[in-house]
Amino acid sequence: MHHHNAMLASTLPAWRSKFVVIGLSAAFLALAGRAYWVQVVDREFYIGEGQKRYQRTLALSVTRGRIVDRNGAMLAVSLATYEVWASPKLFDSDHGNEIARLLKMPPRNPQKRMDAGRSFVLLKRQVEADAAERIAHIGRAGITLVPDTKRFYPEGESVAHIVGFTNNEDRGQEGVELAADARLTGEAGQREVIRDRLGRVVSQIGETDLPQNGETIQLTIDRRI
């Protein structure tokens, strides 16, 4: 025969157990409501936030139009150059002086920029293709080349008052460069890509929006006169 043991009897009042059940039910309802909000009500927002982590829109560079005289001789033309960027974490400081020489900078200048505490550092704009390729080979993983252009005026100062010039952003500032800036600028293209966690392009989404290069502007002047 078993005897009733008062020590084993529950001493909790009934309302407490009901309170625990109600609390757990409320928590499950809150989770269900949150899931409904994320997956149904605010679905587009969270999809967009997720795409930002791996989907990127890359701009496709456009070439500024040429300016020529009445005979088609060049008065202004854009030459292919590069922006040289460096990643301090991957950059080999042993090659700093050699890279500075190719960039025509003071020997310690690249390293000073690396010590600025940024994850990506611009070393120099408008670096000629040959020098940029040598720098990329020396720096390897620590160097990134971004296509750029440099405006070149074959006739120099002789027609500068007519042709004008551009700034570092390749926008016209004076003369024909300014007056016909919209026609010379063209329209940049773009493409949607997916990148992996290292930033490498792994695939393309949809069709590429090809760039439209700037127009060639022909003047009535003759560079020989």
Backbone as CSV, one residue per row, in Angstrom:
resi,resn,N_x,N_y,N_z,CA_x,CA_y,CA_z,C_x,C_y,C_z
1,MET,0.846,-1.193,0.000,0.000,0.000,0.000,0.875,1.233,0.000
2,HIS,0.602,2.165,-0.909,1.399,3.390,-1.013,0.779,4.471,-0.170
3,HIS,1.623,5.159,0.572,1.172,6.263,1.408,1.353,7.576,0.682
4,HIS,0.434,8.510,0.851,0.535,9.846,0.247,1.661,10.616,0.925
5,ASN,2.621,11.101,0.117,3.764,11.849,0.645,3.527,13.331,0.404
6,ALA,3.386,14.095,1.463,3.100,15.529,1.348,4.252,16.283,0.704
7,MET,5.500,15.769,0.809,6.677,16.443,0.232,6.638,16.417,-1.288
8,LEU,5.952,15.347,-1.855,5.910,15.221,-3.303,4.714,15.936,-3.909
9,ALA,3.831,16.381,-3.107,2.647,17.067,-3.615,3.026,18.426,-4.180
10,SER,2.376,18.813,-5.261,2.657,20.098,-5.879,2.210,21.226,-4.962
11,THR,3.116,22.194,-4.795,2.791,23.337,-3.946,2.497,24.572,-4.775
12,LEU,2.589,24.455,-6.153,2.324,25.588,-7.027,0.836,25.762,-7.217
13,PRO,0.385,26.979,-7.135,-1.047,27.211,-7.375,-1.388,26.987,-8.838
14,ALA,-2.626,26.688,-9.136,-3.063,26.360,-10.494,-2.892,27.531,-11.450
15,TRP,-2.996,28.772,-10.978,-2.930,29.927,-11.870,-1.549,30.092,-12.482
16,ARG,-0.514,29.610,-11.748,0.838,29.746,-12.273,1.059,28.867,-13.498
17,SER,0.592,27.650,-13.448,0.743,26.758,-14.600,-0.024,27.293,-15.801
18,LYS,-1.227,27.863,-15.512,-1.984,28.462,-16.607,-1.259,29.664,-17.206
19,PHE,-0.602,30.422,-16.324,0.159,31.598,-16.793,1.310,31.179,-17.700
20,VAL,2.013,30.075,-17.334,3.115,29.571,-18.156,2.598,29.132,-19.525
21,VAL,1.478,28.424,-19.553,0.903,27.971,-20.818,0.501,29.150,-21.685
22,ILE,-0.124,30.147,-21.074,-0.531,31.335,-21.826,0.688,32.084,-22.366
23,GLY,1.743,32.169,-21.528,2.969,32.853,-21.970,3.623,32.165,-23.153
24,LEU,3.709,30.826,-23.092,4.297,30.079,-24.204,3.450,30.223,-25.463
25,SER,2.126,30.187,-25.301,1.235,30.346,-26.463,1.423,31.726,-27.101
26,ALA,1.537,32.756,-26.244,1.741,34.114,-26.757,3.064,34.228,-27.513
27,ALA,4.111,33.560,-27.006,5.417,33.601,-27.666,5.350,32.951,-29.048
28,PHE,4.669,31.791,-29.125,4.520,31.122,-30.423,3.704,31.963,-31.388
29,LEU,2.658,32.633,-30.887,1.865,33.508,-31.743,2.697,34.684,-32.247
30,ALA,3.557,35.229,-31.380,4.431,36.337,-31.785,5.402,35.894,-32.866
31,LEU,5.979,34.687,-32.731,6.884,34.158,-33.747,6.165,33.940,-35.064
32,ALA,4.938,33.401,-34.970,4.154,33.171,-36.191,3.823,34.496,-36.871
33,GLY,3.466,35.507,-36.054,3.172,36.823,-36.611,4.385,37.450,-37.266
34,ARG,5.551,37.296,-36.627,6.787,37.832,-37.199,7.132,37.132,-38.507
35,ALA,6.964,35.825,-38.538,7.234,35.072,-39.766,6.308,35.512,-40.890
36,TYR,5.036,35.738,-40.543,4.067,36.204,-41.548,4.464,37.586,-42.065
37,TRP,4.905,38.454,-41.175,5.299,39.815,-41.574,6.497,39.778,-42.523
38,VAL,7.512,38.969,-42.167,8.739,38.906,-42.967,8.485,38.234,-44.315
39,GLN,7.733,37.148,-44.326,7.575,36.350,-45.533,6.431,36.813,-46.438
40,VAL,5.497,37.589,-45.910,4.335,37.997,-46.710,4.212,39.515,-46.810
41,VAL,4.032,40.183,-45.674,3.758,41.624,-45.682,4.954,42.422,-46.184
42,ASP,6.147,42.178,-45.626,7.339,42.972,-45.968,8.329,42.156,-46.791
43,ARG,7.817,41.239,-47.581,8.659,40.297,-48.322,9.625,40.998,-49.279
44,GLU,9.124,41.969,-50.049,9.949,42.632,-51.054,11.137,43.353,-50.429
45,PHE,10.926,43.964,-49.265,12.001,44.678,-48.579,13.138,43.730,-48.223
46,TYR,12.801,42.587,-47.633,13.837,41.647,-47.205,14.517,40.962,-48.390
47,ILE,13.777,40.754,-49.474,14.414,40.225,-50.679,15.445,41.220,-51.197
48,GLY,15.056,42.514,-51.213,15.986,43.551,-51.661,17.218,43.634,-50.794
49,GLU,17.049,43.531,-49.474,18.197,43.578,-48.561,19.120,42.378,-48.786
50,GLY,18.527,41.221,-49.063,19.350,40.048,-49.336,20.141,40.184,-50.624
51,GLN,19.506,40.752,-51.650,20.191,40.927,-52.933,21.366,41.883,-52.834
52,LYS,21.271,42.856,-51.936,22.371,43.809,-51.765,23.656,43.117,-51.335
53,ARG,23.529,41.955,-50.722,24.718,41.253,-50.217,25.511,40.578,-51.324
54,TYR,24.845,40.285,-52.455,25.565,39.563,-53.510,25.343,40.134,-54.902
55,GLN,24.313,40.959,-55.092,24.017,41.496,-56.420,24.524,42.927,-56.532
56,ARG,25.206,43.221,-57.633,25.775,44.544,-57.834,25.476,45.036,-59.247
57,THR,25.392,46.363,-59.378,25.263,46.996,-60.680,26.618,47.610,-61.036
58,LEU,27.248,47.101,-62.082,28.549,47.589,-62.513,28.385,48.573,-63.668
59,ALA,28.997,49.734,-63.528,28.952,50.730,-64.600,29.957,50.363,-65.682
60,LEU,29.554,50.476,-66.919,30.441,50.225,-68.052,30.930,51.568,-68.575
61,SER,32.237,51.725,-68.622,32.824,53.017,-68.966,32.492,53.422,-70.401
62,VAL,32.450,54.727,-70.601,32.147,55.294,-71.907,33.311,56.190,-72.314
63,THR,33.608,56.230,-73.607,34.715,57.039,-74.107,34.204,58.398,-74.577
64,ARG,34.840,59.442,-74.093,34.454,60.792,-74.500,34.758,60.983,-75.982
65,GLY,33.857,61.679,-76.670,34.017,61.885,-78.101,35.249,62.712,-78.462
66,ARG,35.684,62.593,-79.705,36.850,63.329,-80.186,36.439,64.688,-80.725
67,ILE,37.400,65.589,-80.754,37.227,66.882,-81.417,38.260,66.941,-82.535
68,VAL,37.799,67.205,-83.767,38.703,67.219,-84.923,38.528,68.527,-85.690
69,ASP,39.512,68.853,-86.525,39.394,70.062,-87.350,38.642,69.730,-88.641
70,ARG,38.569,70.658,-89.575,37.785,70.479,-90.799,38.287,69.338,-91.666
71,ASN,39.564,68.951,-91.489,40.156,67.864,-92.266,40.182,66.537,-91.506
72,GLY,39.639,66.541,-90.315,39.607,65.313,-89.522,40.825,65.105,-88.650
73,ALA,41.736,66.077,-88.584,42.923,65.965,-87.726,42.515,66.112,-86.258
74,MET,43.145,65.329,-85.398,42.785,65.307,-83.988,43.163,66.604,-83.278
75,LEU,42.181,67.129,-82.541,42.438,68.272,-81.669,42.271,67.880,-80.197
76,ALA,41.445,66.883,-79.942,41.247,66.369,-78.583,40.799,64.920,-78.669
77,VAL,41.412,64.050,-77.876,41.088,62.629,-77.905,41.322,62.045,-76.517
78,SER,40.543,61.043,-76.147,40.693,60.381,-74.845,41.544,59.129,-74.990
79,LEU,42.575,59.044,-74.154,43.470,57.886,-74.165,43.112,56.958,-73.004
80,ALA,43.260,55.663,-73.240,42.948,54.669,-72.202,44.007,54.703,-71.102
81,THR,43.568,54.889,-69.871,44.456,54.848,-68.708,43.766,54.029,-67.614
82,TYR,44.374,54.010,-66.420,43.809,53.251,-65.306,43.925,54.031,-64.006
83,GLU,42.953,53.779,-63.122,43.093,54.166,-61.724,43.745,52.979,-61.013
84,VAL,44.738,53.269,-60.168,45.424,52.203,-59.433,44.970,52.250,-57.975
85,TRP,44.304,51.175,-57.541,43.817,51.054,-56.170,44.587,49.943,-55.465
86,ALA,44.689,50.051,-54.150,45.425,49.044,-53.381,44.632,48.632,-52.146
87,SER,44.780,47.372,-51.783,44.184,46.839,-50.559,45.296,46.693,-49.518
88,PRO,45.304,47.515,-48.465,46.396,47.475,-47.476,46.638,46.094,-46.876
89,LYS,45.579,45.304,-46.693,45.746,43.993,-46.070,46.510,43.023,-46.967
90,LEU,46.428,43.223,-48.281,47.075,42.305,-49.226,48.345,42.881,-49.831
91,PHE,48.554,44.181,-49.625,49.684,44.854,-50.265,51.014,44.427,-49.643
92,ASP,51.985,44.124,-50.495,53.325,43.735,-50.052,54.191,44.995,-49.994
93,SER,54.496,45.454,-48.785,55.249,46.704,-48.610,56.669,46.624,-49.174
94,ASP,57.191,45.411,-49.409,58.538,45.269,-49.967,58.633,45.851,-51.375
95,HIS,57.482,45.934,-52.065,57.474,46.465,-53.429,56.998,47.922,-53.485
96,GLY,56.844,48.532,-52.308,56.323,49.891,-52.244,57.143,50.898,-53.019
97,ASN,58.465,50.843,-52.880,59.326,51.820,-53.557,59.286,51.654,-55.074
98,GLU,59.243,50.415,-55.545,59.204,50.165,-56.983,57.882,50.650,-57.577
99,ILE,56.793,50.400,-56.857,55.489,50.874,-57.317,55.443,52.394,-57.313
100,ALA,56.023,53.015,-56.289,56.076,54.483,-56.234,56.838,55.040,-57.427
101,ARG,57.904,54.375,-57.827,58.690,54.839,-58.975,57.868,54.773,-60.262
102,LEU,57.129,53.680,-60.447,56.297,53.544,-61.638,55.147,54.562,-61.647
103,LEU,54.683,54.936,-60.463,53.614,55.922,-60.353,54.152,57.355,-60.347
104,LYS,55.489,57.480,-60.345,56.147,58.791,-60.301,55.721,59.569,-59.058
105,MET,55.794,58.859,-57.929,55.435,59.431,-56.630,56.638,59.337,-55.698
106,PRO,56.673,60.131,-54.605,57.727,59.989,-53.604,57.763,58.564,-53.055
107,PRO,58.932,58.023,-52.739,59.068,56.616,-52.346,58.142,56.167,-51.223
108,ARG,57.946,56.988,-50.197,57.142,56.572,-49.054,55.656,56.881,-49.211
109,ASN,55.290,57.524,-50.304,53.905,57.963,-50.473,52.890,56.826,-50.474
110,PRO,53.113,55.743,-51.247,52.131,54.639,-51.223,51.909,54.055,-49.836
111,GLN,53.012,53.856,-49.070,52.880,53.263,-47.745,52.129,54.182,-46.789
112,LYS,52.331,55.497,-46.924,51.597,56.445,-46.077,50.097,56.323,-46.316
113,ARG,49.726,56.134,-47.573,48.300,55.993,-47.882,47.753,54.678,-47.337
114,MET,48.585,53.646,-47.329,48.160,52.360,-46.780,47.888,52.458,-45.283
115,ASP,48.631,53.328,-44.603,48.516,53.449,-43.154,47.350,54.331,-42.728
116,ALA,46.517,54.767,-43.678,45.406,55.670,-43.355,44.237,54.947,-42.685
117,GLY,44.288,53.614,-42.625,43.248,52.858,-41.944,42.049,52.510,-42.798
118,ARG,42.145,52.725,-44.109,41.032,52.396,-45.001,41.240,51.015,-45.619
119,SER,40.139,50.389,-46.012,40.227,49.044,-46.575,40.608,49.050,-48.051
120,PHE,40.408,50.183,-48.734,40.721,50.298,-50.151,41.245,51.699,-50.401
121,VAL,42.412,51.823,-51.038,43.093,53.111,-51.160,43.397,53.424,-52.619
122,LEU,43.047,54.627,-53.055,43.394,55.088,-54.401,44.828,55.617,-54.381
123,LEU,45.689,54.997,-55.196,47.075,55.442,-55.267,47.265,56.557,-56.290
124,LYS,46.661,56.384,-57.487,46.809,57.425,-58.504,45.817,57.205,-59.638
125,ARG,45.360,58.325,-60.221,44.489,58.280,-61.385,45.298,58.455,-62.667
126,GLN,44.681,58.097,-63.765,45.218,58.337,-65.105,46.655,57.817,-65.269
127,VAL,46.843,56.576,-64.877,48.135,55.907,-65.044,48.133,55.206,-66.399
128,GLU,49.180,55.404,-67.175,49.243,54.806,-68.514,49.231,53.284,-68.436
129,ALA,48.706,52.657,-69.491,48.452,51.216,-69.489,49.702,50.383,-69.189
130,ASP,50.847,50.713,-69.805,52.060,49.924,-69.595,52.483,49.942,-68.129
131,ALA,52.497,51.140,-67.538,52.903,51.265,-66.133,51.901,50.551,-65.231
132,ALA,50.610,50.675,-65.522,49.574,50.040,-64.698,49.717,48.518,-64.710
133,GLU,49.999,47.940,-65.875,50.149,46.490,-65.967,51.362,46.010,-65.179
134,ARG,52.455,46.767,-65.216,53.648,46.391,-64.451,53.380,46.484,-62.954
135,ILE,52.635,47.518,-62.544,52.290,47.679,-61.131,51.413,46.531,-60.661
136,ALA,50.434,46.148,-61.485,49.538,45.043,-61.130,50.310,43.734,-60.989
137,HIS,51.294,43.526,-61.851,52.099,42.304,-61.791,52.942,42.279,-60.522
138,ILE,53.487,43.437,-60.147,54.319,43.505,-58.943,53.462,43.342,-57.687
139,GLY,52.340,44.093,-57.635,51.504,44.067,-56.446,50.605,42.857,-56.335
140,ARG,50.361,42.201,-57.472,49.512,41.016,-57.538,48.163,41.243,-56.846
141,ALA,47.844,40.421,-55.812,46.500,40.475,-55.216,46.207,41.808,-54.544
142,GLY,47.244,42.553,-54.159,47.019,43.796,-53.436,46.693,44.985,-54.308
143,ILE,46.745,44.831,-55.632,46.521,45.944,-56.557,45.309,45.665,-57.439
144,THR,44.484,46.675,-57.630,43.325,46.581,-58.529,43.381,47.727,-59.523
145,LEU,43.188,47.417,-60.811,43.179,48.427,-61.864,41.739,48.698,-62.288
146,VAL,41.372,49.975,-62.326,40.039,50.384,-62.765,40.201,51.209,-64.039
147,PRO,39.552,50.811,-65.142,39.689,51.549,-66.410,39.337,53.023,-66.253
148,ASP,40.144,53.864,-66.873,39.967,55.311,-66.802,40.418,55.897,-68.134
149,THR,40.269,57.186,-68.319,40.738,57.843,-69.538,41.452,59.149,-69.190
150,LYS,42.254,59.609,-70.119,42.954,60.888,-69.972,42.794,61.665,-71.264
151,ARG,42.424,62.911,-71.147,42.222,63.750,-72.323,43.580,64.224,-72.837
152,PHE,43.772,64.082,-74.162,45.051,64.458,-74.783,44.777,65.446,-75.906
153,TYR,45.580,66.506,-75.950,45.422,67.565,-76.953,46.688,67.626,-77.817
154,PRO,46.662,66.965,-78.975,47.862,66.882,-79.830,48.423,68.243,-80.239
155,GLU,47.567,69.247,-80.419,48.037,70.558,-80.870,48.424,71.481,-79.718
156,GLY,48.262,71.005,-78.517,48.695,71.773,-77.357,48.011,73.127,-77.234
157,GLU,48.802,74.146,-76.936,48.263,75.477,-76.664,47.795,76.220,-77.903
158,SER,48.172,75.755,-79.076,47.852,76.512,-80.297,46.346,76.629,-80.538
159,VAL,45.568,75.648,-80.103,44.103,75.706,-80.276,43.371,75.595,-78.939
160,ALA,44.121,75.765,-77.837,43.528,75.599,-76.512,42.393,76.590,-76.269
161,HIS,42.513,77.802,-76.814,41.489,78.823,-76.579,40.165,78.475,-77.263
162,ILE,40.214,77.584,-78.261,38.996,77.153,-78.957,38.504,75.812,-78.402
163,VAL,39.396,74.873,-78.307,39.019,73.515,-77.875,38.651,73.483,-76.398
164,GLY,39.384,74.224,-75.559,39.141,74.213,-74.121,39.808,73.022,-73.444
165,PHE,39.243,72.564,-72.303,39.842,71.453,-71.561,38.783,70.824,-70.661
166,THR,39.142,69.676,-70.081,38.246,68.967,-69.151,38.891,68.909,-67.769
167,ASN,38.077,68.595,-66.762,38.617,68.432,-65.407,38.929,66.962,-65.137
168,ASN,39.241,66.636,-63.884,39.591,65.258,-63.531,38.425,64.286,-63.673
169,GLU,37.205,64.818,-63.682,36.022,63.968,-63.847,35.614,63.855,-65.312
170,ASP,36.473,64.351,-66.207,36.238,64.279,-67.652,35.017,65.090,-68.076
171,ARG,34.794,66.207,-67.427,33.715,67.114,-67.785,34.305,68.392,-68.368
172,GLY,33.686,68.896,-69.448,34.187,70.080,-70.109,34.153,71.318,-69.230
173,GLN,35.226,72.115,-69.304,35.341,73.320,-68.478,35.382,74.612,-69.293
174,GLU,35.936,74.555,-70.488,36.054,75.755,-71.329,35.898,75.356,-72.795
175,GLY,35.672,76.347,-73.658,35.657,76.150,-75.100,34.649,75.122,-75.588
176,VAL,35.033,74.417,-76.658,34.151,73.401,-77.246,33.899,72.262,-76.258
177,GLU,34.881,71.951,-75.446,34.718,70.887,-74.451,33.522,71.178,-73.539
178,LEU,33.317,72.423,-73.208,32.195,72.811,-72.363,30.916,72.978,-73.177
179,ALA,31.012,73.678,-74.319,29.822,73.968,-75.128,29.151,72.696,-75.646
180,ALA,29.946,71.692,-76.002,29.397,70.437,-76.550,29.566,69.284,-75.557
181,ASP,29.598,69.604,-74.267,29.877,68.585,-73.253,28.890,67.427,-73.300
182,ALA,27.589,67.714,-73.432,26.576,66.651,-73.442,26.776,65.696,-74.610
183,ARG,27.106,66.226,-75.778,27.307,65.382,-76.964,28.612,64.596,-76.858
184,LEU,29.625,65.198,-76.265,30.922,64.529,-76.140,30.916,63.454,-75.050
185,THR,30.113,63.661,-74.027,30.132,62.754,-72.874,29.609,61.365,-73.198
186,GLY,28.535,61.275,-73.979,27.950,59.969,-74.264,27.124,59.479,-73.088
187,GLU,26.818,58.193,-73.077,25.986,57.613,-72.021,26.584,56.287,-71.561
188,ALA,26.895,56.219,-70.279,27.511,55.016,-69.723,26.514,53.860,-69.708
189,GLY,27.036,52.640,-69.836,26.195,51.449,-69.752,26.293,50.817,-68.385
190,GLN,25.625,49.691,-68.204,25.686,48.988,-66.931,25.284,47.532,-67.115
191,ARG,25.653,46.724,-66.135,25.231,45.326,-66.134,25.058,44.853,-64.700
192,GLU,24.093,43.974,-64.506,23.809,43.412,-63.192,24.568,42.093,-63.053
193,VAL,25.326,41.965,-61.966,26.113,40.752,-61.764,25.927,40.223,-60.345
194,ILE,26.303,38.969,-60.162,26.341,38.353,-58.838,27.803,38.120,-58.479
195,ARG,28.157,38.562,-57.278,29.528,38.386,-56.801,29.570,37.410,-55.630
196,ASP,30.715,36.719,-55.491,30.878,35.840,-54.340,31.380,36.655,-53.147
197,ARG,31.685,35.989,-52.053,32.070,36.697,-50.828,33.414,37.413,-50.959
198,LEU,34.198,37.058,-51.975,35.481,37.720,-52.211,35.355,38.863,-53.213
199,GLY,34.138,39.125,-53.670,33.924,40.223,-54.606,34.121,39.865,-56.058
200,ARG,34.353,38.600,-56.362,34.562,38.180,-57.745,33.220,37.967,-58.452
201,VAL,33.154,38.387,-59.710,31.931,38.220,-60.495,31.793,36.754,-60.885
202,VAL,30.666,36.141,-60.521,30.453,34.722,-60.825,29.406,34.516,-61.912
203,SER,28.498,35.477,-62.095,27.501,35.348,-63.158,26.865,36.703,-63.432
204,GLN,26.193,36.778,-64.563,25.524,38.007,-64.971,24.014,37.807,-64.949
205,ILE,23.283,38.870,-64.570,21.827,38.811,-64.505,21.257,39.650,-65.634
206,GLY,20.449,39.048,-66.467,19.797,39.793,-67.537,20.760,40.237,-68.629
207,GLU,20.326,41.205,-69.429,21.124,41.688,-70.551,21.962,42.893,-70.154
208,THR,23.058,43.083,-70.873,23.948,44.208,-70.620,23.448,45.458,-71.334
209,ASP,23.419,46.564,-70.591,23.063,47.854,-71.173,24.353,48.473,-71.710
210,LEU,24.581,48.347,-73.011,25.853,48.768,-73.597,26.019,50.288,-73.558
211,PRO,27.263,50.761,-73.346,27.504,52.208,-73.316,27.442,52.814,-74.710
212,GLN,27.107,54.089,-74.773,27.106,54.835,-76.028,28.194,55.902,-75.952
213,ASN,29.245,55.697,-76.723,30.365,56.637,-76.693,29.948,58.008,-77.203
214,GLY,30.713,59.016,-76.798,30.412,60.383,-77.198,30.591,60.611,-78.692
215,GLU,29.947,61.655,-79.195,30.044,61.988,-80.614,31.405,62.605,-80.949
216,THR,31.752,62.521,-82.218,32.918,63.244,-82.724,32.453,64.626,-83.186
217,ILE,33.074,65.665,-82.665,32.720,67.041,-83.019,33.740,67.565,-84.034
218,GLN,33.263,67.926,-85.210,34.159,68.453,-86.243,33.996,69.981,-86.330
219,LEU,35.119,70.650,-86.187,35.126,72.121,-86.245,35.440,72.604,-87.663
220,THR,35.180,73.860,-87.905,35.438,74.441,-89.224,36.863,74.978,-89.343
221,ILE,37.602,74.972,-88.264,38.971,75.506,-88.313,39.924,74.486,-88.910
222,ASP,41.063,74.983,-89.350,42.133,74.134,-89.896,43.340,74.294,-88.970
223,ARG,43.793,73.180,-88.399,44.886,73.261,-87.421,46.166,73.813,-88.041
224,ARG,46.285,73.774,-89.353,47.522,74.236,-90.002,47.539,75.746,-90.185
225,ILE,46.389,76.376,-89.962,46.319,77.820,-90.161,46.342,78.530,-88.813
